[in-house]
Amino acid sequence: MRWDRAVLFKLATNDRLEQVVKGLPGGEEQAWRAASRYVAGRTRDEALQVVEAQLALGHEASIDLFGELSTDPDDADRVVDEYLELAKLTTAWLSLDLSHLAVDVDPMGAAGRVARIALALPAGRRLQIGAEDTGRTDRIRECVLEVASRGLGDRLGATVQANLERSPDDIDALAEAGVQIRLVKGAYVERSGAHAYGEPTDVAYLRLAHQLAERGADWSLATHDGRLREAVLLALGKVPVEQLLGIRPDVLADLRERDIATRVYVPYGPAWFRYWLRRVAESRGA
């Protein structure tokens, strides 16, 4: 991993940097202009407009209200209310990080909140749970499996990171529970339990893709690495492909012309700054 990429990931979690940038004259608007390539808007209505535009292009969508690291169950309940509104206002899938639902301080409460959102969706329309750093991977898996055990596996999705050494076991457990799996390379800088960035992670990704296919799992291919994507499609057929908003829309158009299902991750909300820096970091050698 290039040093500037690692530094940018570190900066993405630095509250002080965000305060400094937004405190500069014109700083927030300049940052927003750069971020708006990747962010659907700062409000729900703006995001819903972007979702409709993606649907009109033939792509499915997954909509996410920015937020993470919540330690307030009352705030987490308000997040659930927003997702229940989204469930009524769009046919898109929903997406969230469990730390936004206070999973760090209230794991069973977080499971209950996920179940409330999932129950608002028809079978087959999914709530995709995002990947976070390895310090939360056990809690995320336990929460997803707990909610799936309540008969809601067909309304859940989970993100599996190919760079984590534990991912083959996680895939088996999630697929067995009927949870849709979104396979990504992994964006977090981990100190242990992870394959090195580059070829080792790419090889792990290919192995996990074949594992998913052999299991007959419901899964999607979520990477912007064109060589890796095409290798999987050539080997395994028309696997659905997911991409982030603002990154290579020309690729999505080409995939649709090839009759490959596509889905675009559409994030929104006022907490956009960290997400933007992560996208910048991923572009460094990604």
N, C-alpha and C positions, 0 to 999 in steps of 0.2 A: 504494500500500500504506500503510495506516495505521501511524503510527510505533509504536504499542504492539505491533502484530503483529510488526514487525521486531525490536523489543527482545526480545520473548518468544522469537523464534527464536534470537536471540543467546544468551539465557539458557539455552536448552535444551541448549547444548553447553558449558555452564560447570560444570566439575566442582566448583568451590568452592561454588556455590549448592546443589548436591545435598548436599554434605557438611554445609553449614550447616543446611538444612531437616531432614535426618535426625538431626542432632545436637541439635535442640531437643527438650525434653520433649514426647513425644507427636507430634512433628513428622512422623516417618515414617508413622505410622498414619493421621494426618489426611490426609497427601498420598495415601496408598494408597486411602483411602476415596473421594477424588475421582477417582483414576486408575482405580479398578476398574470404572468405567463403560465404559472403553475397553480394558481389559486382561483377558484370560480368566483369569489366575491367575499365581501365582509358580512353579507346578510343572507338569510335563507332564500329570499326572493331572487337575489342575483344568482345563487347557486342553482336554483330550480330552472332558471332560464338556460343556464349552461347545460344542465341535464337534458332539457328538451332539445337543444341544438344537437347534442350527441346522438340522441335517439333518432332525430331526423336524418342524420348521416348513416344510420344503420348500425350504430354501436349501442350496446347496453351500457349501463352506468352503475356506479356504486358511490353514494354520497356520504360524506363524512363531515361532522362538525368538529373543527379543531379543538383539542384539549387533551391534557395529560397531567399526571402527577397530582391528582386531586386527593386531598386528605379529609374532605368534608362530605359526609354522607348526604347532607341536605342539598349541597351543590350537585352531587351525583344524581339525586332525585330530579332536580331541575333539568339535567341533561337528558334523563329518560323522557321527560315531558316533551322536550324538543324532538326527540326521535319518534315519539308517538305521533306528533304532528307530521313529521316527514313521511311516516308510514301511510298516512292518509292522503298526502298531497302529491305523491309521485309513485310510479310503478318501479322505480329504480331499486336496486338492492341498497342496503344501508351498511355503513362501515364505521367502526369505532375502535379506540384503544381502551383496554380494560382499566388502565390507570386513570382514565377519565371518569370511571365509575367507582373510584375509591377502592379498587381491589387490594391495594397495599394495606389498608387499615380495616377493611370490612369485606373479606372474601365471600362470605355467604350472602351478605347484602348485595354484592356485585353480581353474584349468580342470580339472585332474585330480580335484579334490574334487567339483566340480559334476558331472562325468561319473559318479563313483561313486554319487552320490545319484540322478541321473537313471536310471542302469542298474537301480536298485532299484525303479523305477516301471514299471507296464505302459504300453504305448503309449497316448497320449491322456490319461494322468494327468500333470499338469505340475508341474514345479518352477519357480515364478515368481521371477524375479530382480528385486529392488526397484530403484527409482531412487535415486541419491545425488547429491551436488553435482556441478557440471560438471567439476571437477577429476578425477573418476573416470569420466566418461561414456565416454571412449574405451576405457579398460580394461574397463569393463563390456561394451560392445559387442563388443570383440575376444574376450573370454572366452566370451560367449554364442555367437558365431559359430564359434569354435573347437570348442566342444562340439557344436554342431549339425552341424558338418562330420564328426563321428564317427558320424553316423547317428542322432543323438539329438534332432533338431529337434522331433519330435513329442512330446517329453517336457519341453520347455522353454517357459517364458513369460518375457517381458521387459516392463518398464515403460517407457513412453515419455512424456516430459513435454511437453505442448503449448506451454509457455512458452519452450522452447528453440528457437532459430532453426534448429538443425541437424536437428530431428526429422523433417522430410519425407525426408531421405536415410536416416536411421536406420530409418524404417518400411520403406522399400524393401528395405534389406539384410536386415532381420529377417524380413519377410514372405517374401522369396525363399528364406530358409533354413528355412521351415516353422515358425518360432517363433510361438507365440501372443503377442499384443500387448495389454497392459493400458494403455489411454489415460487419463492423468491430466492435471490442469492443471499441476501442478508446485508443490511446497511450499517449495523452497529459495530463499533470498534470494541471487540471483546478481548479480555485479558487471558482467558483460558477456555477450553472446551470448544474451540472453533478451528476450522481449517484455515490455512493461510489464504489471504486475498489473492486472486489470480487463478492459475491452473488448478490447484487443489480444490478450490471451491467450485470451479467449473466442472471438474470430474465428479464431485459429489452431487452436483445438480443433475447431471445426466443419469447417475445411478438412481437417484431418488425419482426422477421422471419415469424410468423403467419400472421401478418398484410400484409406483402409483398405477401405471398401466397394467402391470401383471395382477394387481389386486382388483382391477376393474373399478377403481375409485372415481368419484366425481371430483374432478380437479381442473385447475387452469394453470397455464404457463405464464408467469409474470416476471418478465425480464426485458430490458431494453438492449440486451446483448444480441445483436442480429445473428451472429454465427451460432451462438448457443440455441437461440430460438429455432433457426432453420434446421439445425441438427436434430432437435427433438421432433419437429414436424415431419421431417423426412423419415425418421425412424418409427414414429408412433402414430402418424396420421393427423387428422384435423383436430388437434387439441385446442380448446378455447384459449385465447390470448388476452391478457390484461395489461394495460399500460396506465401510466400516470398522465393526468391532464397536462398538456403543453409540451410533451416530449414526443417527437417524431410522429406527428399526425399523418404524415405521408405513409408511414409503415402501416398504420391502422387502415387507411384507405386501400392499400395493396392487399392486406389480409382479407378485407371484405370482398374484394374482387375475386379472391381465391376461395370464397365461400367458407372462410374460417370465422367462427364466432369471436367477437371482440367485446371487451368491456373497458370503460374508462373510469378511473378513480377521480372523483370530483370533490375536492375538499373546500371548505369555506369557514368563515368565522373570523372574529377579531384576533385570535391567537395564531396569526399566520407567519410571524417573523421566523420562528425556529424552523418551521417546515421549509421555508424558502432557503435558509442556510444549508439545510440538509440536502436539498436538491443541488445546490451549488457544489457542495462537497462531493456528492456522488458523481458529478460531471468531471471531477479531477481524476482522470485515468479510468473511469468506469466504462 
